[in-house]
Amino acid sequence: MSGALDNLTLSRIESPIGPLALACDGAGVVRGLSFGDGLIKAMRREYPGAAMAEGAAPAAVSGAIAAYFDGDREALTRVAWSLEGAVAGDGFQARVWRALAAVPAGQTISYGEMAKRAGEPGAAQAAGVALNRNPVPLVLACHRVVGADGAMVGFGGGLERKTWLLRHEGALLI
């Protein structure tokens, strides 16, 4: 392993949906995010040789996360993130993640529509698998993808968080 993933800072941020764990490189680019403290353990497992220090999240990242939870639905679009090391090239998973980045706050799409946007109509289940592997949820907002009937399904952060996030963004009025 080389480059930005050699030196990561791991941090924890409190939020209305519970603690968030972040991994940021030296330039303040988000390389990983998880709900709870699972990211720290996962990053240490995935990159055992990387220099990882626990510390404060970069101010730009923590500020954008705070602004998002304070009501600025677009704040997370201003966070620098990278999937380098998580997926290579132009495979289906990368296409799903790029399509996901285009779904605006306050809107939802189905897994089937996500598969279609990624160039594989009929591959809704595979789109779900790709979304489950998203290393930067919340920033790359996989909570905006719902079942074909609008049902809250398939979110690694838990369906309660998914519902909360969609309500926060105004996508759910109930």
FENQUIVEN-V434206 format. One record per backbone hydrogen bond with DSSP energy under -0.5 kcal/mol. NH is the residue of the N-H (numbers start at 1). CO is the residue of the C=O. If there is no record, write none. Layout:
# FENQUIVEN-V434206
[[NH	CO] [NH	CO]]
This chain:
# FENQUIVEN-V434206
[[5	2] [6	3] [7	4] [8	51] [9	24] [10	8] [10	53] [11	22] [13	20] [18	15] [20	13] [21	34] [22	11] [23	32] [24	9] [25	29] [26	7] [28	25] [30	80] [31	23] [32	23] [33	135] [34	21] [36	19] [36	34] [40	37] [41	37] [42	38] [43	39] [44	40] [45	41] [46	42] [47	43] [48	45] [50	47] [51	6] [52	50] [53	8] [55	10] [61	58] [62	58] [63	59] [64	60] [65	61] [66	62] [67	63] [68	64] [69	65] [70	66] [71	68] [72	67] [73	71] [75	72] [77	74] [78	75] [79	76] [82	30] [86	83] [87	83] [91	88] [95	91] [96	92] [97	93] [98	94] [99	95] [100	96] [101	97] [102	98] [102	99] [103	100] [104	102] [107	104] [109	144] [111	146] [114	110] [115	111] [116	112] [117	113] [118	114] [119	116] [120	115] [123	120] [127	123] [128	124] [129	125] [130	126] [131	127] [132	128] [133	129] [133	130] [134	131] [137	33] [137	134] [139	137] [140	136] [141	139] [142	140] [144	141] [145	142] [146	109] [146	144] [147	151] [150	147] [153	151] [158	155] [162	158] [163	159] [164	160] [165	161] [166	162] [167	163] [168	164] [169	165] [170	166] [170	167] [171	166] [172	166]]
